Structures are given as C-alpha cells and as structure tokens.
Amino acid sequence: MTSLRNHFCFLLFYATNIILIPNSCYAKVCLPRQHNALFVFGDSLFDVGNNNYINTSTSYQANYAPYGENFFKYPSGRFSDGRVIPDFIAEYAKLPLIQPYLFPGNQEYTYGVNFASGGSGALVETQQGLAIDLKSQLGHFKRVIKVLRQKLEDAETESLLARAIYLIYIGPNDYFGSLIENSSIIGSNSPKNFVNMVIGNLTTVVKEIHNQGGRKFGFLTLGPLGCTPVVRLLVNGSGLCREEVTAIVKLHNSALSVELQKLEEQLKGFKYSLTNLYDMGIEVMSDPSKYGFREWGEACCGSGPYRGYPSCGGKSEVKDYELCENANEYFFFDYGHPTERANELIAQFIWDGNQTITGPHNLKSLFQL
C-alpha cells in the first residue's frame, strides 16, 4: 500500500509540474517549440529513484524516511531531504521533473529521462550487481532512442537528440571503496592509471552518446570527497580531510578537463559545460555562513562523529541515528549527500555560473544554443 501511495504522489507531483509550452505537431506526436530534452546519467548525486526498482541493498536506496521529507513529504528515492541537482536544472529549463528510467510505465521520453543509479560508477566492476553502471545506463539510453523513433519521425528524433542536454556525474564510487579501506588503490594499478581507466570508460560513453546524435553535454568535477562526513569520521575521528582522497580527486578532475578539451576538438558539434565542484566545495567549506549554511563538516542525519556513519533512517547495522532540526542549515544531509539547499546552490552554479566556476559554457547557454 505504501508503495502504491508513493507512486501516486509522484505521478500527482509530476503531472502538476508540467510546463505548458506551445506545441509543434509532427506525424506521430506533438512536441513543444524550442524543446530541449534533458537526459541524466550518474550516481546517487543525480538518482531520482531508479534504485527503488532494482534488487540492491538498503545502502544504495533512499526510499525510506527521513529522505525526501522536506519537499516531497515522502521518500522518493532521492538521496537528500528533498530535490537533487537534476530537479533544479529541469526547473530552470522550464521542464517537468525528469522521471527515473525505471519508473513503472514510463514511456514518455520527449522531455528526457534520468538513468542515474546510486552507487554506480564508470567501471562495470564498481558495486557490480548493486547499481546500474554507466555502460548499462548507456544501454538504457539506446533503448529510449528506439522508443522515440517509434513515436517521432526520424528527422524529429535526430533534432530532439541534437538539441538535448546530456548531464553526467560519475566517479566517486569508483574510488571511494578502495580509498576508504586502503591507503592506495587496490590492485597493481597506480592512482594515475586507475584514474585513466575511469576517465576512459566515461569518454567511451560520451563518444557513443555523440554517435547516437548527442551534441551538448554538462559535467561536474568531483567535489572535495576527502572532506565528506564519512571520510572525516574515518580519519581517527580527527575531522581532518583525507589527503590521499584529495590527491586522487585532483588527478581525476585534471584528467577530465583535459579529456573534454580533446573531445571538443575531435567530435563534430561537441559542446560542453564543466562545473568545478571541487573549488566550489572548498569555498563553501571555508566560509559556510557566506552561503547560508551553519554547518559544512557535519551531516544533518546519521550517527557517530560528524554524523558520518551511514545510519540515516536506521536501515543499516546501526539502527539509532540523529536528525537535525533544520536541514537547510547543513551542506550534507547524510554521510556524503548534499541537502536540498546545497543541491540548489550547486545547480545554480551549473546553470548560470561564470567562467571562474563553470566553463567554457554554462548549462543555461547550452540550452539556448
């Protein structure tokens, strides 16, 4: 009964937030004029409920209280107290909330769809069997294209894919497990080689999306993962950022930036936006009050030092957890996921940030191209 009620609430919310835009009609369907779809790939930072519908552990789900309580008033599957970054991007672009690909009965893809899965990585081996990896998300995207071709004329499908924005955030889960459990990357790979594997897999997917007709992409660098509550908890409770995590984050971010510049030269029509989530996070961490936060290093929900133990909701081994009174005062909602307020701040930088934080384009300008 709870599941059915949640589905009904989601449908009701989705239906009441559709933006009415004048339509252009083609042989099989009508599309809004100046229509730009939004296709989302990634991990728990972007997941809007796909993991509700796969057989995974509770560690990779957010379909229980108190997740979602400050906006949806029920757990929607988002790893936050409310909306996540793609929700705000859709709002800024005057699109409806973009549905999770696995939402039952979802076949309406003309506004886009969200493939992101909590726990996923660019590597197939990352949380294998517990999350939908990036390559599998690409497979879902190809199936969506087939559905679109059945609904639209071929020319209009190509136009929709070319106008669409492809928003991608992936990587933390590829590094997190080995870095938390060990002082270096597991196996014989050097950190640099491991980063190259992650970036290589990401690049392969981006090239294939381009081959399918995609032209406009949005990316984020990794944030200061070494300073998240769960990592701060693990450094002997000292509260210090973990330097080996920071080091590999910087390697990843540098490699990503270089690779995107290469793709811009190699791929016809390829345009991108890259938001520097790392520098943004460091700036907020150094002066939280400037951005309206009372707390940066401690999570709103969890247990242990900095509430960094992943016990929010009591579904893990630890059943007891603490919950703050006002999530808007916190950057992190749980051990590593931002609050809705923090997600909104990040989305604003992605949408219309200047060249110091987002470039060579921001997402607003890509939607207008």
C-alpha positions as CSV (number, residue, x, y, z in Angstrom):
1,M,0.0,0.0,0.0
2,T,2.8,2.4,0.9
3,S,4.5,1.7,-2.5
4,L,1.3,2.4,-4.3
5,R,0.7,5.7,-2.4
6,N,4.3,6.8,-3.2
7,H,3.7,6.1,-6.9
8,F,0.5,8.1,-6.8
9,C,2.2,11.0,-5.1
10,F,5.0,11.0,-7.6
11,L,2.6,11.0,-10.5
12,L,0.5,13.7,-9.0
13,F,3.5,15.9,-8.4
14,Y,4.9,15.2,-11.8
15,A,1.6,16.0,-13.5
16,T,1.1,19.3,-11.6
17,N,4.6,20.5,-12.6
18,I,4.5,20.0,-16.3
19,I,5.3,23.3,-18.1
20,L,2.8,24.2,-20.8
21,I,4.7,25.3,-23.9
22,P,3.2,25.8,-27.4
23,N,3.4,22.7,-29.4
24,S,4.7,21.7,-32.9
25,C,2.9,18.7,-34.3
26,Y,4.6,16.0,-36.4
27,A,3.3,12.8,-38.0
28,K,3.1,10.8,-34.8
29,V,3.3,13.2,-31.8
30,C,3.3,16.9,-30.8
31,L,6.5,18.4,-29.3
32,P,6.9,21.8,-27.6
33,R,8.5,24.5,-29.7
34,Q,12.2,25.3,-28.8
35,H,12.1,22.0,-26.9
36,N,15.3,20.8,-25.2
37,A,15.1,17.4,-23.5
38,L,17.3,16.5,-20.5
39,F,19.0,13.1,-20.3
40,V,20.7,12.4,-17.0
41,F,23.5,9.8,-16.2
42,G,25.3,9.3,-13.0
43,D,25.3,8.1,-9.4
44,S,23.4,8.9,-6.2
45,L,24.0,12.7,-6.6
46,F,21.7,12.5,-9.6
47,D,19.5,9.4,-8.9
48,V,15.8,10.4,-8.7
49,G,14.5,6.9,-7.8
50,N,15.9,4.3,-10.2
51,N,17.3,2.3,-7.3
52,N,13.8,1.9,-6.0
53,Y,13.2,-0.6,-8.7
54,I,16.4,-2.8,-8.6
55,N,17.4,-5.5,-6.3
56,T,20.0,-3.8,-4.2
57,S,21.0,-3.2,-0.6
58,T,19.4,-0.5,1.6
59,S,22.8,1.3,1.4
60,Y,22.1,2.1,-2.2
61,Q,18.4,3.1,-1.7
62,A,16.8,6.2,-0.3
63,N,13.2,5.0,-0.3
64,Y,12.6,5.4,3.4
65,A,12.2,8.3,5.9
66,P,13.7,10.8,6.5
67,Y,14.8,11.1,2.9
68,G,12.6,13.4,0.9
69,E,10.8,14.7,4.0
70,N,11.4,18.4,3.4
71,F,10.0,18.7,-0.1
72,F,8.2,15.6,-1.3
73,K,6.9,14.8,2.1
74,Y,7.6,11.1,1.4
75,P,10.8,9.2,0.4
76,S,11.0,9.5,-3.4
77,G,14.3,7.6,-3.8
78,R,16.4,10.8,-3.8
79,F,19.5,10.8,-1.6
80,S,18.6,14.1,0.0
81,D,15.9,15.7,2.2
82,G,14.3,17.0,-0.9
83,R,15.2,17.7,-4.5
84,V,18.5,16.8,-6.2
85,I,20.5,18.7,-8.8
86,P,18.7,17.5,-11.9
87,D,15.4,18.5,-10.4
88,F,16.6,22.1,-10.2
89,I,18.1,22.1,-13.7
90,A,14.8,20.9,-15.1
91,E,13.0,23.7,-13.2
92,Y,15.5,26.3,-14.6
93,A,15.0,24.9,-18.1
94,K,11.2,25.1,-17.7
95,L,10.9,21.3,-18.0
96,P,8.8,19.0,-15.8
97,L,10.7,16.9,-13.2
98,I,12.6,14.3,-15.2
99,Q,11.4,10.8,-14.3
100,P,13.6,7.9,-13.4
101,Y,14.0,5.5,-16.4
102,L,12.8,2.5,-14.3
103,F,9.6,4.3,-13.1
104,P,6.8,1.8,-13.9
105,G,5.0,2.5,-17.2
106,N,7.3,5.4,-18.1
107,Q,7.5,5.7,-21.9
108,E,7.2,9.4,-22.2
109,Y,10.8,10.4,-23.1
110,T,10.3,13.6,-25.2
111,Y,11.3,15.7,-22.1
112,G,14.2,13.4,-21.4
113,V,14.7,10.7,-18.7
114,N,17.0,10.1,-15.8
115,F,19.2,6.9,-15.8
116,A,21.3,7.7,-12.7
117,S,21.7,5.0,-10.1
118,G,23.0,5.4,-6.5
119,G,26.3,3.5,-6.0
120,S,27.1,3.3,-9.7
121,G,30.5,4.0,-11.3
122,A,32.1,4.5,-14.7
123,L,33.7,1.0,-14.2
124,V,31.4,-2.0,-14.6
125,E,33.0,-3.6,-11.6
126,T,32.0,-0.8,-9.2
127,Q,29.2,-2.1,-6.9
128,Q,28.5,-4.7,-9.5
129,G,25.1,-6.2,-9.1
130,L,24.0,-3.5,-6.7
131,A,23.8,-0.5,-9.0
132,I,23.4,0.4,-12.7
133,D,26.8,1.2,-14.0
134,L,27.4,3.9,-16.6
135,K,27.7,1.4,-19.5
136,S,24.4,-0.1,-18.6
137,Q,22.9,3.4,-18.4
138,L,24.1,3.9,-21.9
139,G,22.2,0.7,-22.9
140,H,19.0,2.1,-21.4
141,F,19.6,5.3,-23.4
142,K,19.8,3.4,-26.6
143,R,16.5,1.7,-25.8
144,V,14.9,5.1,-25.2
145,I,16.1,6.2,-28.7
146,K,14.3,3.2,-30.2
147,V,11.1,4.2,-28.4
148,L,11.5,7.8,-29.6
149,R,11.9,6.6,-33.2
150,Q,8.6,4.8,-32.9
151,K,6.9,7.9,-31.7
152,L,8.5,10.6,-33.9
153,E,9.6,11.0,-37.4
154,D,13.3,10.1,-37.9
155,A,14.2,13.7,-38.6
156,E,12.5,14.9,-35.5
157,T,14.2,12.3,-33.4
158,E,17.5,13.4,-34.7
159,S,16.6,17.0,-33.9
160,L,15.5,16.2,-30.4
161,L,18.7,14.3,-29.7
162,A,20.9,17.1,-31.1
163,R,19.1,19.8,-29.1
164,A,19.0,17.7,-25.8
165,I,21.4,18.3,-22.9
166,Y,23.2,15.3,-21.5
167,L,24.1,15.8,-17.8
168,I,26.7,13.4,-16.4
169,Y,28.2,13.0,-13.0
170,I,30.2,9.8,-12.2
171,G,33.4,8.7,-10.4
172,P,33.2,8.9,-6.6
173,N,32.1,5.3,-6.2
174,D,34.9,4.0,-8.4
175,Y,37.4,5.5,-6.0
176,F,35.6,5.5,-2.6
177,G,35.7,1.9,-1.6
178,S,39.4,1.3,-2.1
179,L,40.4,4.6,-0.8
180,I,38.5,4.3,2.4
181,E,39.6,0.7,3.1
182,N,43.2,1.2,2.0
183,S,45.9,3.9,1.7
184,S,46.1,3.4,-2.0
185,I,44.2,1.9,-4.9
186,I,43.5,-1.8,-4.6
187,G,45.5,-3.9,-7.0
188,S,48.5,-3.3,-9.2
189,N,47.2,0.0,-10.7
190,S,48.8,3.3,-9.8
191,P,46.4,6.1,-8.9
192,K,47.1,7.7,-12.2
193,N,46.4,4.5,-14.2
194,F,43.3,3.9,-12.2
195,V,42.0,7.4,-13.0
196,N,42.8,6.9,-16.6
197,M,40.6,3.8,-16.5
198,V,37.7,5.7,-15.0
199,I,38.1,8.6,-17.4
200,G,38.5,6.2,-20.3
201,N,35.2,4.5,-19.6
202,L,33.5,7.8,-19.2
203,T,34.9,9.0,-22.5
204,T,33.8,5.9,-24.3
205,V,30.2,6.5,-23.2
206,V,30.3,10.2,-24.1
207,K,31.6,9.3,-27.6
208,E,28.7,6.8,-28.0
209,I,26.1,9.3,-26.9
210,H,27.6,11.7,-29.5
211,N,27.5,8.9,-32.1
212,Q,23.8,8.5,-31.3
213,G,23.2,12.2,-32.0
214,G,24.1,14.0,-28.7
215,R,25.9,17.3,-29.0
216,K,25.5,19.3,-25.8
217,F,26.9,17.9,-22.5
218,G,27.1,19.0,-18.9
219,F,29.7,17.6,-16.5
220,L,30.9,18.2,-12.9
221,T,34.3,17.7,-11.5
222,L,34.5,15.6,-8.3
223,G,34.0,17.6,-5.2
224,P,36.2,17.6,-2.1
225,L,35.4,14.0,-1.3
226,G,38.2,13.7,1.2
227,C,36.3,16.2,3.5
228,T,32.9,14.5,3.5
229,P,31.5,13.4,6.9
230,V,32.1,9.7,6.3
231,V,35.7,10.3,5.4
232,R,36.3,12.7,8.2
233,L,34.8,10.1,10.6
234,L,37.3,7.5,9.3
235,V,40.5,9.6,9.9
236,N,40.6,8.6,13.6
237,G,37.7,11.0,14.2
238,S,40.1,13.9,13.8
239,G,37.9,15.8,11.5
240,L,40.7,16.3,9.0
241,C,40.3,15.9,5.3
242,R,41.9,12.7,4.0
243,E,44.8,13.7,1.8
244,E,45.1,10.5,-0.4
245,V,41.4,11.0,-1.3
246,T,42.0,14.7,-2.2
247,A,45.0,13.7,-4.3
248,I,43.1,11.3,-6.5
249,V,40.2,13.7,-6.8
250,K,42.6,16.3,-8.2
251,L,44.0,13.7,-10.6
252,H,40.5,12.8,-11.8
253,N,39.5,16.4,-12.2
254,S,42.6,17.4,-14.2
255,A,42.2,14.3,-16.5
256,L,38.6,15.1,-17.0
257,S,39.3,18.7,-18.0
258,V,42.0,17.6,-20.5
259,E,39.8,14.9,-22.0
260,L,36.9,17.2,-22.5
261,Q,39.1,19.7,-24.4
262,K,40.2,16.8,-26.6
263,L,36.6,15.8,-27.3
264,E,35.7,19.3,-28.3
265,E,38.4,19.2,-30.9
266,Q,37.7,15.6,-32.1
267,L,33.9,15.4,-32.1
268,K,31.8,17.4,-34.6
269,G,29.4,19.8,-32.9
270,F,30.5,18.7,-29.4
271,K,29.9,21.5,-26.8
272,Y,30.2,21.1,-23.0
273,S,29.9,22.7,-19.7
274,L,32.2,21.7,-16.8
275,T,31.4,22.9,-13.3
276,N,34.3,23.0,-10.8
277,L,32.5,21.3,-7.9
278,Y,35.8,20.9,-6.1
279,D,36.7,24.6,-5.9
280,M,33.1,25.4,-5.1
281,G,33.1,22.9,-2.2
282,I,36.3,24.3,-0.8
283,E,35.0,27.8,-0.9
284,V,31.8,26.9,0.9
285,M,33.8,24.8,3.4
286,S,36.0,27.8,4.2
287,D,33.0,30.2,4.8
288,P,29.7,28.3,5.2
289,S,27.8,31.3,6.5
290,K,28.5,33.3,3.3
291,Y,26.3,30.7,1.5
292,G,23.7,30.5,4.2
293,F,24.9,27.3,6.0
294,R,25.6,27.0,9.7
295,E,27.4,23.7,9.2
296,W,29.6,22.2,6.5
297,G,31.6,19.3,8.0
298,E,28.8,17.6,10.0
299,A,25.8,15.9,8.3
300,C,22.2,16.5,9.2
301,C,21.3,12.8,9.5
302,G,23.4,10.0,10.8
303,S,25.4,8.8,13.8
304,G,28.9,9.0,15.2
305,P,31.4,11.9,14.9
306,Y,30.2,14.4,12.3
307,R,27.1,12.1,11.9
308,G,29.3,10.5,9.3
309,Y,28.2,6.9,9.9
310,P,25.7,5.9,7.2
311,S,22.8,5.1,9.5
312,C,20.3,7.8,8.4
313,G,16.9,6.2,8.5
314,G,18.0,3.2,10.7
315,K,18.2,0.7,7.8
316,S,21.9,-0.2,8.3
317,E,23.6,-2.2,11.0
318,V,23.2,0.8,13.3
319,K,19.5,1.5,13.9
320,D,19.9,4.6,16.0
321,Y,20.6,7.9,14.3
322,E,20.3,11.6,14.9
323,L,18.4,14.1,12.7
324,C,19.0,17.8,12.8
325,E,16.1,20.2,13.2
326,N,16.7,22.3,10.1
327,A,18.4,20.6,7.1
328,N,18.7,24.0,5.3
329,E,21.5,24.9,7.7
330,Y,23.6,22.0,6.6
331,F,25.5,21.3,3.5
332,F,25.4,17.5,3.9
333,F,22.1,15.7,4.6
334,D,23.8,12.3,5.3
335,Y,27.3,10.9,5.3
336,G,28.1,12.1,1.8
337,H,25.0,13.5,0.0
338,P,24.1,17.2,-0.1
339,T,20.9,18.7,1.4
340,E,18.3,20.1,-0.9
341,R,19.6,23.6,-0.1
342,A,23.1,22.6,-1.1
343,N,21.8,20.9,-4.3
344,E,20.1,24.1,-5.2
345,L,23.3,26.0,-4.7
346,I,25.3,23.6,-6.9
347,A,22.6,23.7,-9.6
348,Q,22.7,27.5,-9.7
349,F,26.5,27.3,-10.4
350,I,25.9,24.7,-13.1
351,W,23.0,26.7,-14.7
352,D,24.5,30.2,-14.9
353,G,27.9,30.2,-13.2
354,N,30.5,32.4,-14.7
355,Q,33.8,31.3,-16.2
356,T,35.6,31.1,-12.9
357,I,33.4,28.1,-11.8
358,T,31.7,26.8,-15.0
359,G,33.0,26.8,-18.5
360,P,33.5,27.0,-21.4
361,H,29.7,27.3,-21.4
362,N,27.2,27.2,-18.5
363,L,24.2,25.0,-18.9
364,K,21.8,27.9,-19.5
365,S,23.8,28.9,-22.6
366,L,23.8,25.3,-23.9
367,F,20.0,25.1,-23.6
368,Q,19.8,28.3,-25.6
369,L,22.1,27.1,-28.4
